[in-house]
């Protein structure tokens, strides 16, 4: 235990890559907002397609963007991150295609 109770918190807040910014992570926010608009205006199937498409685009961006530009998209390795987002995006789009609505 450190003598200064706030000392460990400061180290925790600065852990990770120094100076790392969110990078191209804002693309996820834009895609989610577009998907939310489609949910309200177009329905659940359109939302699923937009959400899946957003994840696929983010997977491609993670795969081709330099490490310093990936920002918040970089969690593990480049290939693992891209494969995870691609798999989730395809799964969401396929599930949206098979929805029984009415």
Long-range contacts (C-beta under 8 A, 24 or more apart in sequence): 20-71, 21-71, 22-71, 22-72, 23-65, 23-68, 23-69, 23-70, 23-71, 23-72, 23-73, 23-74, 24-61, 24-65, 24-69, 24-70, 24-71, 24-73, 25-71, 25-72, 25-73, 27-54, 27-57, 27-58, 27-61, 28-54, 28-58, 28-72, 28-73, 31-55, 31-57, 31-58, 43-101, 44-96, 44-99, 44-101, 45-96, 45-97, 45-99, 45-101, 47-96, 48-92, 48-93, 48-95, 48-96, 48-97, 48-99, 49-93, 49-96, 49-97, 51-89, 51-92, 51-93, 51-96, 52-89, 52-90, 52-91, 52-92, 52-93, 52-94, 52-96, 53-89, 53-93, 54-89, 55-85, 55-86, 55-88, 55-89, 55-92, 56-85, 56-86, 56-89, 56-90, 56-93, 58-85, 58-89, 59-83, 59-84, 59-85, 59-86, 59-89
